[in-house]
Amino acid sequence: MIQDVKEKYAVGGDIVSWCTKCKLMLDHTIVALVDDLPKKAKCKTCNGNHNYRDQEPKAKPPGGTRKTKKTDFETHMSRLEEDYDFSKAKKYSMKGNFKKEQIIEHSDFGIGFILNVVESKKVEILFKDGPKLLVQNR
């Protein structure tokens, strides 16, 4: 008959863990236990403290993962593409005054969609890289 052998862990004991800094399975010192299992470990190579990981993380597919769902930006823009001439987008300037649902062109962020006028001096604009809070009426 085979019995399950539960390994005893102790703070200060040695353990092999995935080091998030070194990106290798290396010797660590147990720093913290939760329910008698290792929770935190300190790498003996780089002295980095991190959560205990008993195995190397799974490799990500080459080129990263591609979201199939359209982003908020793409959704807003696809609704407008049929009706709006983007060459007529208002150029963004801190001195400008903008309205909700207006299309603007920013020199660094590109085409944007005004989501909300937060205050008379701030607007929330959705760009391809995500929303940004910018000033207006300066």
N, C-alpha and C positions, 0 to 999 in steps of 0.2 A: 504494500500500500504506500502510495506517494503522498507525503504531507506538504502542505504549503509552508514554506519557510519565509517568515516575514523578517526582512533585514532590519536590524536596529540602527537607527541614525542618532547622532548626537551633534549638538552645536559644537563647532571646532573640529569635527571629524572630516575625513577626506572623502571626496566623491568626484566622479567624472561627470562633467556637464558641458553643454554647448556654451561657448563664450560668445556673447553678442558683439564684443569688440574685436577679438582675435579671429572670429568666424571659424573656430575649430572646436573639436571635442577635446577638452583639456582637464587636468587635475584642478580641483577647486576645494575650498574649505567651506563647510556648511556654516552659514551665518544665522539662519533662522529656520525653525520647524513649525509646521502647522499640522495638527493631528498626527504627530510623530513622523511626518514626511517632510523632506527638504522643500523649503519655499524659496529661500534666498541663498546665493552662493557667491564666493569671492574667488576670482581667478588667481591662481598662483603664478601665472605668467605676466599678466598686465595689471593685476590688482583691481580690476573692474568688479564692481558689485552689480548683480542683476538677479532676476528670477532664475531659479533652477530649471534647467531644461535637460531632460534625460536623453534627448536625441537631436540630431541635426535637423533643422527645418527642411521641409520638402522644397525642392527646386521649383522656381517659378518658370512658366513657359517662356521661351525666347521672345523678346520684343514686348514683354509685359502682357497684362491682360487688357483686352479691349472691351469696354462697356458697349453692349448692344443697344441699351436704352439711350434715347437722345437726351442731351443735357437741356437744362432750362433755356440756355442761350439759343441752342439750335431750334428748340420748339418755338420760341418767340420769333426768331428770324424766319423760320419756314412759313409762319403765318403771314409775315409781312412781305416776303419776297415777290409775291404776285402783284401787290398793290403799291409797292414803295420803290422809288428810284434812290438807291443808296448813295449815288453821286451827289444827291442834294441834302445829305445829312448835315446837320448843323455842326460846325467845328466847336469842340469843347474849349472853353476858356474859363478861368476862375472868375472873370468879370461877367460872364454870360448869365442869363436867366433862363432856366429850363423848366419844362412842364412834364408831368407824368405821361408815360407812354411815348415820349418823343425819342427819335433816333438821333444819336450824336456820333461824331468821329473824334476819337482821342489820338493824339500824336504817338503815344506809346502803346496804349491798350487796344486800339483799333475801333471798330464799330461797336456801339453800345446802345442799350435800351434803358431808358429812365424808368426804373421800377417805382420809385417813390420820391417825393420831395419831403425830406425829413424835417427840415427847418427852412426858413427863408434863405439860409446860407449854406445848406447841405442838400445833396441829392445822392440817392442810392442808384447806381448804374450797373446793369448786368452786362459784363463783357464775356468773351469766349472763355477766359481764364477764371471766371467767377465774378461775384458782385464786389463792387468797390464803393466806398463812401467818399465823395469828392465835394469840394467847396464850390459855391457859386455866389454871385452878387458881391464880389470883393472889390 
